[in-house]
Amino acid sequence: MTNRVRERREARGMTQGELAAAVDVTRQSINAIERGRYDPSLELALKLAEEFDCSVEQLFELEE
């Protein structure tokens, strides 16, 4: 799965720590998601999409 978490976070001028606090996870979790080493749960994906005011589909995409 590919994602645009880093792109959206940087566009907002947020640090990984700030985003982590906003969605109630650790900074390490955000780092792992951004690097593609961890696929978030549905709940976390929804929280991230809400934080960035976009749909989950705009943030995450399945690779073919």
PyMOL Python script that loads the backbone (N, CA, C, O; Angstrom):
from pymol import cmd

cmd.read_pdbstr("""\
ATOM      1  N   MET A   1       0.847  -1.165   0.000  1.00  0.00           N
ATOM      2  CA  MET A   1       0.000   0.000   0.000  1.00  0.00           C
ATOM      3  C   MET A   1       0.900   1.237   0.000  1.00  0.00           C
ATOM      4  O   MET A   1       1.894   1.296   0.723  1.00  0.00           O
ATOM      5  N   THR A   2       0.541   2.202  -0.805  1.00  0.00           N
ATOM      6  CA  THR A   2       1.258   3.473  -0.809  1.00  0.00           C
ATOM      7  C   THR A   2       0.422   4.498  -0.052  1.00  0.00           C
ATOM      8  O   THR A   2      -0.793   4.352   0.081  1.00  0.00           O
ATOM      9  N   ASN A   3       1.085   5.526   0.435  1.00  0.00           N
ATOM     10  CA  ASN A   3       0.337   6.548   1.161  1.00  0.00           C
ATOM     11  C   ASN A   3       0.943   7.926   0.928  1.00  0.00           C
ATOM     12  O   ASN A   3       2.075   8.064   0.466  1.00  0.00           O
ATOM     13  N   ARG A   4       0.163   8.922   1.258  1.00  0.00           N
ATOM     14  CA  ARG A   4       0.571  10.314   1.105  1.00  0.00           C
ATOM     15  C   ARG A   4       0.623  11.040   2.455  1.00  0.00           C
ATOM     16  O   ARG A   4       0.423  12.252   2.529  1.00  0.00           O
ATOM     17  N   VAL A   5       0.892  10.285   3.505  1.00  0.00           N
ATOM     18  CA  VAL A   5       0.896  10.858   4.848  1.00  0.00           C
ATOM     19  C   VAL A   5       2.004  11.904   4.978  1.00  0.00           C
ATOM     20  O   VAL A   5       1.749  13.015   5.444  1.00  0.00           O
ATOM     21  N   ARG A   6       3.215  11.567   4.578  1.00  0.00           N
ATOM     22  CA  ARG A   6       4.334  12.507   4.702  1.00  0.00           C
ATOM     23  C   ARG A   6       4.048  13.779   3.888  1.00  0.00           C
ATOM     24  O   ARG A   6       4.245  14.896   4.367  1.00  0.00           O
ATOM     25  N   GLU A   7       3.589  13.587   2.674  1.00  0.00           N
ATOM     26  CA  GLU A   7       3.274  14.722   1.794  1.00  0.00           C
ATOM     27  C   GLU A   7       2.253  15.660   2.450  1.00  0.00           C
ATOM     28  O   GLU A   7       2.446  16.875   2.472  1.00  0.00           O
ATOM     29  N   ARG A   8       1.182  15.098   2.975  1.00  0.00           N
ATOM     30  CA  ARG A   8       0.134  15.905   3.617  1.00  0.00           C
ATOM     31  C   ARG A   8       0.649  16.556   4.901  1.00  0.00           C
ATOM     32  O   ARG A   8       0.358  17.721   5.175  1.00  0.00           O
ATOM     33  N   ARG A   9       1.408  15.802   5.677  1.00  0.00           N
ATOM     34  CA  ARG A   9       1.941  16.330   6.937  1.00  0.00           C
ATOM     35  C   ARG A   9       2.875  17.506   6.681  1.00  0.00           C
ATOM     36  O   ARG A   9       2.770  18.540   7.340  1.00  0.00           O
ATOM     37  N   GLU A  10       3.783  17.350   5.728  1.00  0.00           N
ATOM     38  CA  GLU A  10       4.729  18.421   5.422  1.00  0.00           C
ATOM     39  C   GLU A  10       4.021  19.640   4.837  1.00  0.00           C
ATOM     40  O   GLU A  10       4.419  20.774   5.105  1.00  0.00           O
ATOM     41  N   ALA A  11       2.983  19.420   4.048  1.00  0.00           N
ATOM     42  CA  ALA A  11       2.215  20.536   3.481  1.00  0.00           C
ATOM     43  C   ALA A  11       1.558  21.362   4.589  1.00  0.00           C
ATOM     44  O   ALA A  11       1.354  22.566   4.435  1.00  0.00           O
ATOM     45  N   ARG A  12       1.235  20.716   5.688  1.00  0.00           N
ATOM     46  CA  ARG A  12       0.633  21.407   6.839  1.00  0.00           C
ATOM     47  C   ARG A  12       1.682  21.986   7.782  1.00  0.00           C
ATOM     48  O   ARG A  12       1.347  22.698   8.729  1.00  0.00           O
ATOM     49  N   GLY A  13       2.948  21.681   7.524  1.00  0.00           N
ATOM     50  CA  GLY A  13       4.014  22.170   8.393  1.00  0.00           C
ATOM     51  C   GLY A  13       4.034  21.486   9.746  1.00  0.00           C
ATOM     52  O   GLY A  13       4.471  22.072  10.737  1.00  0.00           O
ATOM     53  N   MET A  14       3.561  20.246   9.793  1.00  0.00           N
ATOM     54  CA  MET A  14       3.507  19.485  11.041  1.00  0.00           C
ATOM     55  C   MET A  14       4.730  18.588  11.167  1.00  0.00           C
ATOM     56  O   MET A  14       5.273  18.116  10.168  1.00  0.00           O
ATOM     57  N   THR A  15       5.155  18.359  12.397  1.00  0.00           N
ATOM     58  CA  THR A  15       6.182  17.354  12.652  1.00  0.00           C
ATOM     59  C   THR A  15       5.491  15.999  12.820  1.00  0.00           C
ATOM     60  O   THR A  15       4.273  15.922  12.978  1.00  0.00           O
ATOM     61  N   GLN A  16       6.289  14.943  12.782  1.00  0.00           N
ATOM     62  CA  GLN A  16       5.723  13.620  13.034  1.00  0.00           C
ATOM     63  C   GLN A  16       5.137  13.551  14.439  1.00  0.00           C
ATOM     64  O   GLN A  16       4.100  12.925  14.654  1.00  0.00           O
ATOM     65  N   GLY A  17       5.791  14.186  15.378  1.00  0.00           N
ATOM     66  CA  GLY A  17       5.302  14.196  16.757  1.00  0.00           C
ATOM     67  C   GLY A  17       3.969  14.905  16.896  1.00  0.00           C
ATOM     68  O   GLY A  17       3.093  14.448  17.631  1.00  0.00           O
ATOM     69  N   GLU A  18       3.809  16.015  16.198  1.00  0.00           N
ATOM     70  CA  GLU A  18       2.536  16.752  16.252  1.00  0.00           C
ATOM     71  C   GLU A  18       1.407  15.930  15.648  1.00  0.00           C
ATOM     72  O   GLU A  18       0.305  15.877  16.193  1.00  0.00           O
ATOM     73  N   LEU A  19       1.688  15.288  14.517  1.00  0.00           N
ATOM     74  CA  LEU A  19       0.661  14.443  13.898  1.00  0.00           C
ATOM     75  C   LEU A  19       0.326  13.263  14.803  1.00  0.00           C
ATOM     76  O   LEU A  19      -0.843  12.913  14.971  1.00  0.00           O
ATOM     77  N   ALA A  20       1.342  12.660  15.378  1.00  0.00           N
ATOM     78  CA  ALA A  20       1.121  11.529  16.281  1.00  0.00           C
ATOM     79  C   ALA A  20       0.219  11.923  17.445  1.00  0.00           C
ATOM     80  O   ALA A  20      -0.700  11.188  17.803  1.00  0.00           O
ATOM     81  N   ALA A  21       0.485  13.080  18.031  1.00  0.00           N
ATOM     82  CA  ALA A  21      -0.345  13.552  19.146  1.00  0.00           C
ATOM     83  C   ALA A  21      -1.780  13.808  18.691  1.00  0.00           C
ATOM     84  O   ALA A  21      -2.724  13.532  19.432  1.00  0.00           O
ATOM     85  N   ALA A  22      -1.947  14.327  17.490  1.00  0.00           N
ATOM     86  CA  ALA A  22      -3.281  14.654  16.979  1.00  0.00           C
ATOM     87  C   ALA A  22      -4.136  13.405  16.764  1.00  0.00           C
ATOM     88  O   ALA A  22      -5.358  13.453  16.906  1.00  0.00           O
ATOM     89  N   VAL A  23      -3.489  12.284  16.421  1.00  0.00           N
ATOM     90  CA  VAL A  23      -4.250  11.055  16.158  1.00  0.00           C
ATOM     91  C   VAL A  23      -4.026   9.993  17.238  1.00  0.00           C
ATOM     92  O   VAL A  23      -4.460   8.851  17.093  1.00  0.00           O
ATOM     93  N   ASP A  24      -3.350  10.377  18.312  1.00  0.00           N
ATOM     94  CA  ASP A  24      -3.177   9.537  19.500  1.00  0.00           C
ATOM     95  C   ASP A  24      -2.393   8.249  19.238  1.00  0.00           C
ATOM     96  O   ASP A  24      -2.817   7.161  19.628  1.00  0.00           O
ATOM     97  N   VAL A  25      -1.235   8.390  18.568  1.00  0.00           N
ATOM     98  CA  VAL A  25      -0.302   7.284  18.397  1.00  0.00           C
ATOM     99  C   VAL A  25       1.101   7.809  18.689  1.00  0.00           C
ATOM    100  O   VAL A  25       1.273   8.990  18.988  1.00  0.00           O
ATOM    101  N   THR A  26       2.098   6.938  18.605  1.00  0.00           N
ATOM    102  CA  THR A  26       3.475   7.378  18.830  1.00  0.00           C
ATOM    103  C   THR A  26       4.074   7.965  17.554  1.00  0.00           C
ATOM    104  O   THR A  26       3.601   7.701  16.449  1.00  0.00           O
ATOM    105  N   ARG A  27       5.112   8.757  17.730  1.00  0.00           N
ATOM    106  CA  ARG A  27       5.827   9.309  16.575  1.00  0.00           C
ATOM    107  C   ARG A  27       6.409   8.175  15.743  1.00  0.00           C
ATOM    108  O   ARG A  27       6.463   8.264  14.517  1.00  0.00           O
ATOM    109  N   GLN A  28       6.842   7.116  16.406  1.00  0.00           N
ATOM    110  CA  GLN A  28       7.409   5.973  15.702  1.00  0.00           C
ATOM    111  C   GLN A  28       6.382   5.318  14.780  1.00  0.00           C
ATOM    112  O   GLN A  28       6.735   4.826  13.708  1.00  0.00           O
ATOM    113  N   SER A  29       5.119   5.310  15.190  1.00  0.00           N
ATOM    114  CA  SER A  29       4.055   4.758  14.337  1.00  0.00           C
ATOM    115  C   SER A  29       3.892   5.592  13.077  1.00  0.00           C
ATOM    116  O   SER A  29       3.753   5.047  11.982  1.00  0.00           O
ATOM    117  N   ILE A  30       3.909   6.903  13.226  1.00  0.00           N
ATOM    118  CA  ILE A  30       3.797   7.783  12.058  1.00  0.00           C
ATOM    119  C   ILE A  30       4.992   7.568  11.134  1.00  0.00           C
ATOM    120  O   ILE A  30       4.836   7.493   9.915  1.00  0.00           O
ATOM    121  N   ASN A  31       6.177   7.470  11.715  1.00  0.00           N
ATOM    122  CA  ASN A  31       7.373   7.229  10.917  1.00  0.00           C
ATOM    123  C   ASN A  31       7.252   5.921  10.134  1.00  0.00           C
ATOM    124  O   ASN A  31       7.578   5.883   8.947  1.00  0.00           O
ATOM    125  N   ALA A  32       6.794   4.865  10.774  1.00  0.00           N
ATOM    126  CA  ALA A  32       6.657   3.564  10.118  1.00  0.00           C
ATOM    127  C   ALA A  32       5.613   3.613   9.001  1.00  0.00           C
ATOM    128  O   ALA A  32       5.806   3.001   7.950  1.00  0.00           O
ATOM    129  N   ILE A  33       4.528   4.323   9.213  1.00  0.00           N
ATOM    130  CA  ILE A  33       3.508   4.469   8.170  1.00  0.00           C
ATOM    131  C   ILE A  33       4.092   5.214   6.978  1.00  0.00           C
ATOM    132  O   ILE A  33       3.940   4.781   5.835  1.00  0.00           O
ATOM    133  N   GLU A  34       4.754   6.322   7.241  1.00  0.00           N
ATOM    134  CA  GLU A  34       5.333   7.120   6.159  1.00  0.00           C
ATOM    135  C   GLU A  34       6.357   6.333   5.350  1.00  0.00           C
ATOM    136  O   GLU A  34       6.466   6.528   4.140  1.00  0.00           O
ATOM    137  N   ARG A  35       7.103   5.455   5.992  1.00  0.00           N
ATOM    138  CA  ARG A  35       8.132   4.673   5.299  1.00  0.00           C
ATOM    139  C   ARG A  35       7.556   3.419   4.646  1.00  0.00           C
ATOM    140  O   ARG A  35       8.284   2.677   3.987  1.00  0.00           O
ATOM    141  N   GLY A  36       6.258   3.178   4.821  1.00  0.00           N
ATOM    142  CA  GLY A  36       5.631   2.005   4.220  1.00  0.00           C
ATOM    143  C   GLY A  36       5.935   0.709   4.941  1.00  0.00           C
ATOM    144  O   GLY A  36       5.771  -0.373   4.378  1.00  0.00           O
ATOM    145  N   ARG A  37       6.377   0.813   6.183  1.00  0.00           N
ATOM    146  CA  ARG A  37       6.711  -0.383   6.968  1.00  0.00           C
ATOM    147  C   ARG A  37       5.546  -0.860   7.827  1.00  0.00           C
ATOM    148  O   ARG A  37       5.606  -1.932   8.430  1.00  0.00           O
ATOM    149  N   TYR A  38       4.497  -0.065   7.880  1.00  0.00           N
ATOM    150  CA  TYR A  38       3.348  -0.401   8.724  1.00  0.00           C
ATOM    151  C   TYR A  38       2.086   0.128   8.058  1.00  0.00           C
ATOM    152  O   TYR A  38       2.011   1.304   7.699  1.00  0.00           O
ATOM    153  N   ASP A  39       1.100  -0.742   7.895  1.00  0.00           N
ATOM    154  CA  ASP A  39      -0.205  -0.330   7.381  1.00  0.00           C
ATOM    155  C   ASP A  39      -1.110  -0.074   8.579  1.00  0.00           C
ATOM    156  O   ASP A  39      -1.300  -0.958   9.415  1.00  0.00           O
ATOM    157  N   PRO A  40      -1.670   1.131   8.667  1.00  0.00           N
ATOM    158  CA  PRO A  40      -2.479   1.465   9.840  1.00  0.00           C
ATOM    159  C   PRO A  40      -3.787   0.683   9.882  1.00  0.00           C
ATOM    160  O   PRO A  40      -4.277   0.197   8.863  1.00  0.00           O
ATOM    161  N   SER A  41      -4.330   0.578  11.074  1.00  0.00           N
ATOM    162  CA  SER A  41      -5.649  -0.023  11.234  1.00  0.00           C
ATOM    163  C   SER A  41      -6.675   0.880  10.553  1.00  0.00           C
ATOM    164  O   SER A  41      -6.384   2.033  10.233  1.00  0.00           O
ATOM    165  N   LEU A  42      -7.850   0.360  10.341  1.00  0.00           N
ATOM    166  CA  LEU A  42      -8.916   1.161   9.744  1.00  0.00           C
ATOM    167  C   LEU A  42      -9.204   2.390  10.608  1.00  0.00           C
ATOM    168  O   LEU A  42      -9.397   3.490  10.089  1.00  0.00           O
ATOM    169  N   GLU A  43      -9.233   2.197  11.911  1.00  0.00           N
ATOM    170  CA  GLU A  43      -9.500   3.310  12.818  1.00  0.00           C
ATOM    171  C   GLU A  43      -8.442   4.411  12.672  1.00  0.00           C
ATOM    172  O   GLU A  43      -8.780   5.594  12.616  1.00  0.00           O
ATOM    173  N   LEU A  44      -7.179   4.025  12.611  1.00  0.00           N
ATOM    174  CA  LEU A  44      -6.115   5.010  12.477  1.00  0.00           C
ATOM    175  C   LEU A  44      -6.157   5.671  11.097  1.00  0.00           C
ATOM    176  O   LEU A  44      -5.934   6.877  10.988  1.00  0.00           O
ATOM    177  N   ALA A  45      -6.437   4.908  10.057  1.00  0.00           N
ATOM    178  CA  ALA A  45      -6.545   5.480   8.718  1.00  0.00           C
ATOM    179  C   ALA A  45      -7.656   6.528   8.674  1.00  0.00           C
ATOM    180  O   ALA A  45      -7.505   7.575   8.043  1.00  0.00           O
ATOM    181  N   LEU A  46      -8.761   6.245   9.339  1.00  0.00           N
ATOM    182  CA  LEU A  46      -9.871   7.204   9.390  1.00  0.00           C
ATOM    183  C   LEU A  46      -9.478   8.455  10.182  1.00  0.00           C
ATOM    184  O   LEU A  46      -9.827   9.569   9.793  1.00  0.00           O
ATOM    185  N   LYS A  47      -8.762   8.277  11.279  1.00  0.00           N
ATOM    186  CA  LYS A  47      -8.306   9.434  12.065  1.00  0.00           C
ATOM    187  C   LYS A  47      -7.350  10.305  11.255  1.00  0.00           C
ATOM    188  O   LYS A  47      -7.439  11.532  11.300  1.00  0.00           O
ATOM    189  N   LEU A  48      -6.435   9.677  10.514  1.00  0.00           N
ATOM    190  CA  LEU A  48      -5.502  10.432   9.685  1.00  0.00           C
ATOM    191  C   LEU A  48      -6.244  11.194   8.584  1.00  0.00           C
ATOM    192  O   LEU A  48      -5.963  12.366   8.334  1.00  0.00           O
ATOM    193  N   ALA A  49      -7.177  10.531   7.940  1.00  0.00           N
ATOM    194  CA  ALA A  49      -7.959  11.190   6.887  1.00  0.00           C
ATOM    195  C   ALA A  49      -8.740  12.372   7.459  1.00  0.00           C
ATOM    196  O   ALA A  49      -8.829  13.426   6.830  1.00  0.00           O
ATOM    197  N   GLU A  50      -9.298  12.195   8.638  1.00  0.00           N
ATOM    198  CA  GLU A  50     -10.033  13.290   9.283  1.00  0.00           C
ATOM    199  C   GLU A  50      -9.089  14.446   9.612  1.00  0.00           C
ATOM    200  O   GLU A  50      -9.433  15.609   9.400  1.00  0.00           O
ATOM    201  N   GLU A  51      -7.926  14.136  10.118  1.00  0.00           N
ATOM    202  CA  GLU A  51      -6.944  15.173  10.461  1.00  0.00           C
ATOM    203  C   GLU A  51      -6.552  15.982   9.223  1.00  0.00           C
ATOM    204  O   GLU A  51      -6.359  17.195   9.304  1.00  0.00           O
ATOM    205  N   PHE A  52      -6.434  15.306   8.084  1.00  0.00           N
ATOM    206  CA  PHE A  52      -6.026  15.982   6.850  1.00  0.00           C
ATOM    207  C   PHE A  52      -7.214  16.455   6.014  1.00  0.00           C
ATOM    208  O   PHE A  52      -7.034  16.994   4.922  1.00  0.00           O
ATOM    209  N   ASP A  53      -8.422  16.252   6.529  1.00  0.00           N
ATOM    210  CA  ASP A  53      -9.640  16.699   5.844  1.00  0.00           C
ATOM    211  C   ASP A  53      -9.708  16.142   4.421  1.00  0.00           C
ATOM    212  O   ASP A  53      -9.921  16.872   3.452  1.00  0.00           O
ATOM    213  N   CYS A  54      -9.521  14.823   4.331  1.00  0.00           N
ATOM    214  CA  CYS A  54      -9.592  14.160   3.028  1.00  0.00           C
ATOM    215  C   CYS A  54     -10.188  12.770   3.239  1.00  0.00           C
ATOM    216  O   CYS A  54     -10.435  12.356   4.372  1.00  0.00           O
ATOM    217  N   SER A  55     -10.411  12.068   2.154  1.00  0.00           N
ATOM    218  CA  SER A  55     -10.915  10.697   2.272  1.00  0.00           C
ATOM    219  C   SER A  55      -9.743   9.740   2.491  1.00  0.00           C
ATOM    220  O   SER A  55      -8.593  10.068   2.200  1.00  0.00           O
ATOM    221  N   VAL A  56     -10.050   8.575   2.999  1.00  0.00           N
ATOM    222  CA  VAL A  56      -9.025   7.549   3.187  1.00  0.00           C
ATOM    223  C   VAL A  56      -8.402   7.203   1.836  1.00  0.00           C
ATOM    224  O   VAL A  56      -7.197   6.969   1.740  1.00  0.00           O
ATOM    225  N   GLU A  57      -9.234   7.173   0.793  1.00  0.00           N
ATOM    226  CA  GLU A  57      -8.751   6.835  -0.547  1.00  0.00           C
ATOM    227  C   GLU A  57      -7.768   7.874  -1.086  1.00  0.00           C
ATOM    228  O   GLU A  57      -6.897   7.542  -1.889  1.00  0.00           O
ATOM    229  N   GLN A  58      -7.899   9.113  -0.657  1.00  0.00           N
ATOM    230  CA  GLN A  58      -6.970  10.151  -1.081  1.00  0.00           C
ATOM    231  C   GLN A  58      -5.631  10.025  -0.346  1.00  0.00           C
ATOM    232  O   GLN A  58      -4.611  10.529  -0.817  1.00  0.00           O
ATOM    233  N   LEU A  59      -5.637   9.365   0.783  1.00  0.00           N
ATOM    234  CA  LEU A  59      -4.444   9.236   1.619  1.00  0.00           C
ATOM    235  C   LEU A  59      -3.716   7.914   1.400  1.00  0.00           C
ATOM    236  O   LEU A  59      -2.487   7.858   1.439  1.00  0.00           O
ATOM    237  N   PHE A  60      -4.482   6.854   1.170  1.00  0.00           N
ATOM    238  CA  PHE A  60      -3.915   5.503   1.000  1.00  0.00           C
ATOM    239  C   PHE A  60      -4.399   4.892  -0.300  1.00  0.00           C
ATOM    240  O   PHE A  60      -5.543   5.082  -0.713  1.00  0.00           O
ATOM    241  N   GLU A  61      -3.491   4.144  -0.941  1.00  0.00           N
ATOM    242  CA  GLU A  61      -3.842   3.504  -2.207  1.00  0.00           C
ATOM    243  C   GLU A  61      -3.214   2.115  -2.266  1.00  0.00           C
ATOM    244  O   GLU A  61      -2.038   1.931  -1.953  1.00  0.00           O
ATOM    245  N   LEU A  62      -4.028   1.144  -2.674  1.00  0.00           N
ATOM    246  CA  LEU A  62      -3.505  -0.213  -2.830  1.00  0.00           C
ATOM    247  C   LEU A  62      -2.622  -0.274  -4.061  1.00  0.00           C
ATOM    248  O   LEU A  62      -2.938   0.310  -5.098  1.00  0.00           O
ATOM    249  N   GLU A  63      -1.510  -0.987  -3.934  1.00  0.00           N
ATOM    250  CA  GLU A  63      -0.626  -1.197  -5.076  1.00  0.00           C
ATOM    251  C   GLU A  63      -1.150  -2.369  -5.886  1.00  0.00           C
ATOM    252  O   GLU A  63      -1.699  -3.321  -5.330  1.00  0.00           O
ATOM    253  N   GLU A  64      -0.984  -2.301  -7.165  1.00  0.00           N
ATOM    254  CA  GLU A  64      -1.463  -3.403  -8.008  1.00  0.00           C
ATOM    255  C   GLU A  64      -0.410  -4.453  -8.201  1.00  0.00           C
ATOM    256  O   GLU A  64      -0.649  -5.449  -8.884  1.00  0.00           O
TER     257      GLU A  64
END
""", "prot")
cmd.dss("prot")
cmd.show_as("cartoon", "prot")
cmd.util.cbc("prot")
cmd.orient("prot")
